[in-house]
Amino acid sequence: MRYAIRASFFDFTSRVDDVTFASQHARYIEDGLLLINQGKIDALFEWQNRDQSPQWHDYTLYDLRGKLIMPGFIDTHIHFPQIGMVGSWGEQLLEWLEEYTFPAESEYQNTAFAEQMASTFLEQCLENGTTSALIFGSVHPGATEALFAAAEQREMRIIAGKVMMDRFVPEALCEEVSESYQQTKQLIERWHNKGRLHYALTPRFAPTSTPALLSAVSQLKREYPDVWIQTHLSENPQEIAWVNELFPEHHNYLAVYHHYALTGPKSVFAHCLHLEESEWQCLAETESSISFCPTSNLFLGSGLFNLRKAHQHKVNIGMGTDIGAGTSFSILRTLSEAYKVQQLQHYSLTVAEAYYHATLGGAVSLSLDDKIGSFMPGKEADFIVIDFAVTPLQTLRQSRCRDIWERLFVLMTLGDERNIRQTWVNGRCAFQRHEMHA
């Protein structure tokens, strides 16, 4: 349980309040030594300074020179029961839910099937370098149990919750409010803060939630104030118009959630593509976070996220793959799409900002930055070992890079899961790719 790893390292040493200066918080050590003890970071220093900690000789040494190690990726919005429908053709959000999502999620009433898929889902996360995630379950409590059990076995730090919905869904997925409340309460009692596991209250979105259900979610938040809340917000213009019809007493979409006290530091809203100014202000004032999901936003034709606006209001941002509207578990691919989405809005996403949102910034958005997201002493040892070049094109392009920033940008734009050589979780290697590249 005590390891010393020699490699190159990249992380952010402190929270970034203004992403314009993200690079000033970054740390790159070309030849460094990382000490891990009982799943925690002991120290990170230059190889030439290793004798400042003479006890490093007592650690098992792994020599990974030529590889880059960075904190594990953090996925702030992903759907566990949608892995089997990734890449489903056609339709926009509401039609897509009816055509593909609800039938796929109905399969998870079978607990044996859910257990099998939970293992597949988390292995996909690890293969893509994702060590922590905020995860939507299905409406079935047994499926959420299966997900938590699989994550506990792998020692992953995840936040997850059973979806809650009581209208406008197929009968097989529709709950009674009292049933939803009781099942969620039991899941919280069983799994929240158990080891590295946390619970998120998960109303799917306002249209599938009656006022009675939203009141039940609010009651659960009062009873368990340290749980998280995750839901969707302003993904699609048709969806927004529907919310306005269903909740005419509230002046906008976010006001519905805010009325039920579902905003706050541990509330994460996915998408947020078509917000009014007052909604931006509410997110900022309540310290709520946004999950930026560029791949799914493009796939469903939902819109372009205004990252510049989020920065102006100082709203914390994390990256989300949004499997299964998103088409890849890879945060590298997600960052590539994020760059293109911002280019369309004349905002050039910097390399430092991109990787910040994928690592420490994602941890900040989930209120977990005291535990994960960097190599500061005492943090949990969740990290990935990266090959910069695993294809002929990557090899050519990397050979022409002038500095670490250019190398990271090429990794972000040309890279994918094949670049992830190893994924370490809680101080142990949880995934190793067999095809190694020197």
C-alpha positions in Angstrom: 0.0 0.0 0.0 3.0 2.3 -0.1 4.1 3.2 -3.6 6.6 5.6 -5.2 5.9 6.5 -8.8 8.5 8.2 -11.0 7.0 10.0 -14.1 5.9 13.4 -15.4 3.1 15.0 -13.4 0.4 17.7 -14.1 -2.2 19.0 -11.8 -3.7 22.2 -10.3 -2.5 23.1 -6.8 -5.4 25.3 -5.7 -9.0 26.3 -6.6 -9.2 28.7 -9.5 -11.6 31.6 -9.0 -10.9 33.2 -12.4 -10.1 30.7 -15.2 -8.3 33.5 -17.1 -5.5 32.7 -14.7 -5.9 28.9 -14.6 -2.4 28.3 -15.9 -1.0 30.1 -12.9 -2.4 27.5 -10.6 -1.1 24.6 -12.7 1.9 22.5 -11.8 4.0 20.5 -14.3 6.9 18.4 -13.1 8.8 16.8 -16.0 10.6 14.3 -13.8 8.9 13.8 -10.5 8.3 11.3 -7.7 4.8 10.7 -6.2 4.5 9.0 -2.8 1.3 7.1 -2.0 0.6 5.7 1.5 -2.6 3.8 2.3 -4.5 5.3 -0.6 -3.5 8.9 0.1 -1.0 11.3 -1.4 2.0 11.7 0.9 4.1 14.0 -1.3 5.0 15.0 -4.9 8.4 16.5 -5.6 11.1 16.7 -8.3 13.1 13.5 -8.7 16.3 15.4 -8.0 14.9 16.5 -4.6 13.8 13.0 -3.6 16.3 12.8 -0.7 14.3 15.5 1.0 12.1 12.5 1.9 14.6 9.7 2.6 11.8 7.4 3.6 10.9 7.0 -0.1 13.3 4.1 -0.2 10.7 2.2 1.9 8.1 2.5 -0.9 7.6 0.1 -3.8 9.0 2.0 -6.8 7.3 2.1 -10.2 9.3 3.7 -13.0 6.9 5.2 -15.5 9.2 7.7 -17.1 7.9 8.8 -20.5 4.3 8.8 -19.2 2.2 11.7 -17.8 0.3 11.3 -14.6 -2.6 13.6 -13.8 -5.5 13.4 -11.4 -8.3 11.1 -12.5 -11.1 12.6 -14.6 -14.3 13.6 -12.9 -17.6 13.1 -14.8 -20.3 15.4 -13.4 -23.2 14.1 -15.4 -23.7 10.6 -16.7 -26.6 8.1 -16.8 -25.9 4.5 -15.7 -28.9 2.9 -17.3 -28.3 4.4 -20.7 -25.1 2.6 -21.6 -27.0 0.2 -23.9 -28.5 2.9 -26.0 -25.5 5.1 -26.8 -25.5 6.2 -30.4 -29.3 5.9 -31.0 -30.2 7.7 -34.2 -32.4 10.8 -34.6 -34.8 13.0 -32.6 -34.3 15.8 -30.1 -34.6 15.6 -26.4 -38.2 14.9 -25.6 -38.8 12.5 -28.5 -35.5 10.8 -27.8 -36.6 10.1 -24.2 -39.8 8.5 -25.5 -38.2 6.5 -28.3 -35.0 5.3 -26.6 -34.4 6.3 -23.0 -37.5 5.1 -21.3 -37.5 1.6 -23.0 -33.8 1.2 -22.1 -34.3 2.2 -18.5 -37.2 -0.2 -18.1 -34.8 -3.1 -18.4 -33.3 -2.2 -15.1 -36.2 -3.6 -13.1 -34.3 -6.9 -13.6 -31.7 -6.7 -10.7 -29.5 -9.4 -12.3 -29.3 -7.4 -15.5 -28.6 -4.2 -13.5 -25.8 -5.9 -11.6 -24.2 -7.0 -14.9 -24.6 -3.6 -16.4 -23.2 -1.8 -13.3 -20.0 -3.7 -13.7 -19.8 -2.9 -17.4 -20.6 0.8 -16.8 -17.9 1.3 -14.1 -15.3 -0.6 -16.1 -16.0 1.7 -19.0 -15.5 4.7 -16.7 -12.1 3.3 -15.5 -11.0 2.4 -19.0 -11.6 6.0 -20.0 -9.7 7.5 -17.0 -12.8 8.5 -15.0 -12.2 7.9 -11.3 -15.2 9.8 -9.9 -18.7 10.6 -11.2 -22.1 12.0 -10.4 -24.4 9.4 -11.7 -28.1 9.1 -12.5 -29.6 5.7 -11.8 -32.9 4.4 -13.1 -36.2 4.6 -11.2 -35.6 1.1 -9.8 -34.0 1.0 -6.3 -32.4 -2.4 -7.0 -30.4 -1.0 -9.9 -29.1 1.8 -7.7 -28.1 -0.8 -5.1 -26.2 -2.7 -7.8 -24.4 0.5 -8.9 -23.3 1.4 -5.3 -22.2 -2.2 -4.6 -20.1 -2.3 -7.8 -18.5 1.0 -7.0 -17.8 -0.1 -3.4 -16.1 -3.2 -4.7 -13.8 -1.0 -6.9 -13.3 1.6 -4.1 -14.5 4.4 -6.4 -15.7 7.7 -5.0 -19.1 8.3 -6.7 -22.2 10.2 -6.0 -25.4 8.5 -7.4 -29.1 8.4 -6.9 -32.3 6.6 -8.0 -34.3 8.7 -10.5 -37.5 10.1 -9.1 -40.4 10.7 -11.5 -44.2 10.4 -11.2 -45.8 11.7 -14.4 -45.4 11.7 -18.2 -43.4 8.5 -18.3 -44.5 4.9 -19.2 -46.5 3.2 -16.5 -43.7 0.8 -15.7 -41.4 3.7 -14.7 -44.0 5.9 -12.9 -43.9 6.1 -9.1 -46.2 7.1 -6.4 -44.8 10.0 -4.4 -44.8 8.0 -1.1 -43.1 5.1 -2.8 -40.4 7.3 -4.3 -39.8 9.0 -0.9 -39.5 5.7 1.0 -37.3 4.0 -1.5 -35.0 7.0 -1.7 -34.9 7.3 2.1 -33.8 3.7 2.4 -31.1 4.1 -0.2 -29.7 7.2 1.6 -29.7 5.3 4.9 -27.9 2.4 3.4 -25.3 4.0 1.1 -24.8 7.7 1.8 -21.3 8.4 3.2 -20.5 4.6 3.2 -16.8 4.6 2.5 -16.3 6.6 -0.7 -20.0 6.6 -1.7 -22.5 9.5 -1.5 -26.1 9.9 -2.4 -27.7 12.4 -4.7 -31.5 13.2 -4.7 -32.3 12.7 -8.4 -35.6 14.1 -9.7 -35.2 13.5 -13.5 -36.4 17.0 -14.4 -39.3 19.3 -13.7 -41.7 17.9 -16.4 -41.7 14.4 -14.9 -42.1 15.8 -11.4 -45.4 16.8 -9.8 -45.4 19.5 -7.2 -46.0 16.8 -4.7 -42.8 14.9 -5.8 -40.7 18.0 -5.7 -42.0 18.7 -2.2 -40.9 15.2 -1.2 -37.4 15.8 -2.6 -37.3 19.1 -0.6 -38.3 17.2 2.5 -35.6 14.6 2.0 -33.0 17.4 1.6 -34.1 18.9 4.9 -33.9 15.5 6.6 -30.5 14.7 5.0 -28.9 18.2 4.4 -25.5 16.8 3.3 -26.8 14.8 0.3 -26.4 16.1 -3.2 -29.0 17.1 -5.7 -28.8 16.5 -9.4 -31.2 17.2 -12.2 -31.5 18.7 -15.7 -32.1 22.4 -16.5 -32.8 24.2 -19.7 -31.5 21.7 -22.2 -34.0 22.2 -25.0 -36.3 25.0 -26.0 -39.3 22.7 -26.3 -38.6 21.4 -22.8 -38.5 25.0 -21.4 -41.8 25.8 -23.0 -43.3 22.6 -21.5 -42.0 23.6 -18.0 -43.6 27.1 -18.4 -46.9 25.4 -19.2 -46.7 23.0 -16.3 -45.5 25.6 -13.7 -47.1 28.9 -14.8 -46.8 30.2 -11.2 -43.0 30.3 -11.5 -41.3 32.9 -13.7 -38.7 30.5 -15.2 -37.4 27.0 -15.2 -34.8 27.4 -12.4 -37.4 29.2 -10.3 -39.3 25.8 -10.0 -36.3 24.1 -8.4 -35.4 27.1 -6.3 -39.0 27.3 -4.9 -38.5 23.8 -3.6 -35.1 24.6 -2.1 -33.3 22.4 -4.5 -30.5 24.9 -5.4 -27.4 25.2 -3.3 -23.7 24.3 -3.0 -24.3 20.6 -3.5 -26.8 21.0 -6.4 -25.6 20.2 -9.9 -27.7 21.2 -12.9 -26.9 19.6 -16.2 -26.8 21.5 -19.5 -28.2 25.1 -18.8 -28.1 26.0 -22.4 -30.9 28.6 -22.6 -30.8 30.4 -19.2 -32.3 33.8 -18.6 -30.2 36.4 -16.8 -32.1 35.9 -13.5 -31.4 32.2 -13.7 -27.6 32.9 -14.0 -27.9 35.2 -11.0 -29.8 32.6 -9.0 -27.2 29.9 -9.7 -24.4 32.2 -8.7 -26.2 33.4 -5.5 -27.0 29.9 -4.3 -23.5 28.6 -5.2 -25.1 25.9 -7.5 -23.0 24.2 -10.1 -23.4 23.4 -13.8 -22.4 20.2 -15.7 -21.2 21.2 -19.2 -22.1 18.3 -21.6 -20.9 19.4 -25.1 -21.1 15.9 -26.7 -24.7 15.3 -25.9 -25.7 18.9 -26.6 -24.4 18.5 -30.1 -25.8 15.0 -30.6 -29.3 16.0 -29.7 -29.1 19.4 -31.3 -29.9 21.1 -28.0 -27.7 24.1 -28.3 -24.3 25.6 -27.3 -23.3 26.2 -23.7 -22.2 29.7 -22.9 -19.1 29.1 -20.9 -18.1 32.8 -21.0 -21.4 33.7 -19.3 -20.8 31.1 -16.6 -17.4 32.7 -15.8 -18.9 36.2 -15.7 -21.3 35.0 -13.0 -18.6 32.8 -11.3 -20.7 29.6 -11.5 -18.6 26.5 -10.9 -18.4 24.2 -13.9 -17.7 20.5 -14.3 -17.5 18.3 -17.4 -20.2 15.7 -18.2 -20.2 13.0 -20.8 -24.0 12.5 -20.4 -23.9 8.9 -21.5 -26.2 7.9 -23.3 -27.0 11.1 -25.3 -23.3 11.6 -25.1 -21.5 9.2 -27.4 -18.3 8.6 -25.4 -17.2 7.9 -21.9 -14.0 9.7 -22.7 -13.4 13.1 -21.0 -10.7 13.7 -23.5 -13.2 13.5 -26.3 -15.6 15.6 -24.3 -13.0 18.3 -23.9 -12.4 18.3 -27.6 -16.1 18.9 -28.2 -16.1 21.6 -25.6 -13.4 23.4 -27.4 -15.3 23.3 -30.7 -18.6 24.5 -29.0 -16.8 27.5 -27.6 -15.1 28.2 -30.9 -18.5 28.6 -32.4 -19.2 31.3 -29.9 -15.8 33.1 -30.4 -14.5 31.9 -27.1 -11.1 30.1 -27.2 -11.1 27.5 -24.4 -7.6 27.4 -23.1 -5.8 24.1 -22.3 -5.5 25.1 -18.6 -9.2 25.8 -18.3 -10.2 22.6 -20.0 -8.1 20.3 -17.8 -9.1 22.3 -14.7 -12.8 21.7 -15.4 -12.0 18.0 -15.9 -10.0 17.5 -12.7 -9.9 19.9 -9.7 -12.6 22.2 -11.1 -14.9 19.2 -11.4 -14.1 18.3 -7.8 -14.9 21.9 -6.8 -18.3 21.7 -8.6 -19.1 18.6 -6.6 -17.9 19.9 -3.3 -15.2 17.2 -3.2 -12.1 19.3 -3.7 -10.9 18.5 -0.2 -10.7 14.8 -1.2 -9.9 14.5 -4.9 -8.8 16.5 -7.9 -5.1 17.2 -7.3 -1.8 15.8 -5.9 -1.7 17.9 -2.7 -0.7 15.9 0.5 -3.7 14.1 2.1 -5.8 13.9 -1.0 -7.0 10.5 -2.2 -4.8 8.8 -4.7 -7.0 8.8 -7.8 -5.0 9.3 -10.9 -4.4 8.3 -14.5 -1.2 7.3 -16.4 -1.3 8.7 -19.9 0.5 7.8 -23.1 0.9 11.0 -25.1 1.1 9.1 -28.4 -0.7 5.8 -29.3 -1.3 6.4 -33.0 1.0 7.3 -35.9 -0.7 10.7 -36.2 -0.4 11.4 -32.4 3.3 10.4 -32.6 3.9 12.8 -35.4 2.0 15.6 -33.9 3.5 15.2 -30.4 7.0 15.2 -31.9 6.4 18.8 -33.2 5.1 20.2 -29.9 7.0 23.0 -28.3 5.9 22.7 -24.7 3.6 20.9 -22.2 0.7 23.1 -23.1 0.8 22.2 -26.8 1.3 18.5 -25.9 -1.8 18.7 -23.6 -3.8 20.4 -26.3 -2.9 17.7 -28.9 -3.8 15.1 -26.3 -7.2 16.8 -25.8 -8.0 17.1 -29.5 -6.6 13.9 -30.9 -6.7 11.7 -27.8 -9.3 9.2 -26.5 -9.5 6.2 -24.2 -6.5 4.5 -25.9 -4.2 7.1 -24.3 -5.2 6.0 -20.8 -2.6 3.4 -19.9 -3.6 2.9 -16.2 -6.3 4.2 -13.9 -5.5 4.2 -10.2 -8.3 4.4 -7.6 -7.7 4.9 -3.9 -4.0 4.1 -4.2 -4.2 1.0 -6.3 -4.2 0.2 -10.0 -7.8 -0.5 -11.0 -7.3 -0.6 -14.8 -4.4 -1.4 -17.0 -4.4 -1.4 -20.8 -2.6 -4.3 -22.2 -1.4 -2.6 -25.4 1.5 -0.5 -24.0 3.2 2.2 -26.0 6.7 3.4 -25.3 
